[in-house]
Amino acid sequence: MVTIKDVRESNLAFKLSGHASTMVAVFVGATSGIGMGTLKQYAKYAQGGKAYIVGRSKVAAQPLLDELKGSNPTGTFEFIESEISLIKNVDIVSEAIKAKEKKVDILFMSPGFLAAGGRIESAEGIDVPHALRYYSRLRFVYDLLPLLTESPAPRVISILAGGKEKAIDINDLEVRNDFTFAKAASNGTTQTTLAFEELAKSYPSITFIHKYPGFVDTGVIGRFLGTVTGLMAIPATIAKWAVLPILNFFSTTVDEAGERGLFLATSARYPPSKPKTDFVGVELPQGLEVATSSVVKDGASNGVYRLGALDDSAPDGDVLPRYRLDDVGKTVWEETQAVWDRALGRAA
Ligand SMILES: NC(=O)c1ccc[n+]([C@@H]2O[C@H](COP(=O)([O-])OP(=O)(O)OC[C@H]3O[C@@H](n4cnc5c(N)ncnc54)[C@H](OP(=O)(O)O)[C@@H]3O)[C@@H](O)[C@H]2O)c1
């Protein structure tokens, strides 16, 4: 378990290290919730540094941008307005970043929403929540690999449900048959871990983190309950107004989730498989150890971390060992690229 005290100590060490002044971070989905919490902590602890914030509305984000600048006057915070559930837009945003930067140190991704009901197809033919949790996030990783590999200690972080991987139908990775929102969400979780493990084989200087944040009071569950229709709308409304406030009482705050987000992005607890330099992150607070990666072979880490709410490595679970033996990660990665090609073909 990583205590919040350890997290704060590490974040303070990050601030004092001065590493942030030359850092370039890309935040996707940071206009609210866990991403926003992390972005605010990045601004607070970084001395200078740069962040690109990819979101849907610059006007809506202006108060946040003002706050970031207020807490870090020497930092640069650049908003890129885009609807990134479309793969073609992910490419446009990535090209804009590539045109300006020589490296990216942190890619922090947390866009998404929960909605009851059926598939919500984008113009590119992908279910929008599934794109936000998986296809668009992985496209950002893919597009930005040339910049990530230029960083001395690059990190990719996806806030989703690391450790909650379940069996998937490898013939229906987009969940076109018997679609349910829960099935699609679970599918995206397993795909994320397998795709990260596949990418880590070819890009060993990058740390890949797939985190389950626990219950964070971002309003996401209340918004989800508001999308329930029909007979189930009655219990959903009761849950929203009577049960949720009680649950929220036990939840993590956005601020604390953000402190943990910054810790994941900067601590030496999560080294890559093959570091480029001696620097793999901010030195660990006393008593804290390097985390166990998702695969350890002959004592060597694969640089992928599946983390729970308190930033510990999740146990392997039932499905991943078999999937690794069967090379399902390779299939998932190939199919992901096929979905992108189809989507971009449609967009052309
Ligand atoms: N919060 C929790 O307790 C919890 C628990 C487990 C897993 N998770 C997962 O963690 C991730 C982050 O959760 P969160 O609670 O921080 O989420 P959140 O507060 O709802 O924020 C999600 C972000 O996604 C963006 N977004 C929503 N719909 C979009 C769309 N159609 N196109 C582009 N961007 C869109 C939002 O942008 P706008 O500002 O433009 O709306 C916002 O920046 C999600 O994948 C969630 O499923 C959360």
The ligand as an ORCA input file, in Angstrom:
! r2SCAN-3c Opt
* xyz 0 1
  N     -14.492      8.055    -10.629
  C     -14.483      6.794    -10.267
  O     -14.882      6.439     -9.164
  C     -13.950      5.740    -11.223
  C     -13.888      4.412    -10.782
  C     -13.380      3.451    -11.643
  C     -12.952      3.796    -12.915
  N     -13.063      5.102    -13.325
  C     -12.625      5.431    -14.694
  O     -11.609      6.411    -14.648
  C     -11.720      7.286    -15.775
  C     -11.813      8.724    -15.279
  O     -12.938      8.817    -14.441
  P     -13.453     10.212    -13.864
  O     -14.415      9.872    -12.807
  O     -12.291     11.089    -13.593
  O     -14.247     10.779    -15.130
  P     -14.991     12.196    -15.314
  O     -14.852     13.080    -14.154
  O     -16.358     11.859    -15.760
  O     -14.095     12.879    -16.456
  C     -13.951     12.303    -17.669
  C     -13.307     13.183    -18.703
  O     -13.783     12.593    -19.904
  C     -14.174     13.608    -20.774
  N     -15.274     13.167    -21.659
  C     -16.499     12.745    -21.324
  N     -17.209     12.483    -22.435
  C     -16.418     12.772    -23.482
  C     -16.583     12.696    -24.898
  N     -17.715     12.276    -25.477
  N     -15.549     13.075    -25.673
  C     -14.392     13.481    -25.117
  N     -14.175     13.567    -23.789
  C     -15.179     13.209    -22.990
  C     -14.663     14.744    -19.886
  O     -14.581     15.916    -20.657
  P     -15.687     17.090    -20.610
  O     -15.216     18.009    -19.508
  O     -15.593     17.703    -21.951
  O     -17.004     16.449    -20.319
  C     -13.688     14.671    -18.734
  O     -12.535     15.426    -19.004
  C     -12.950      6.838    -16.558
  O     -12.549      5.974    -17.588
  C     -13.745      6.062    -15.505
  O     -14.573      5.069    -16.093
  C     -13.534      6.092    -12.511
*
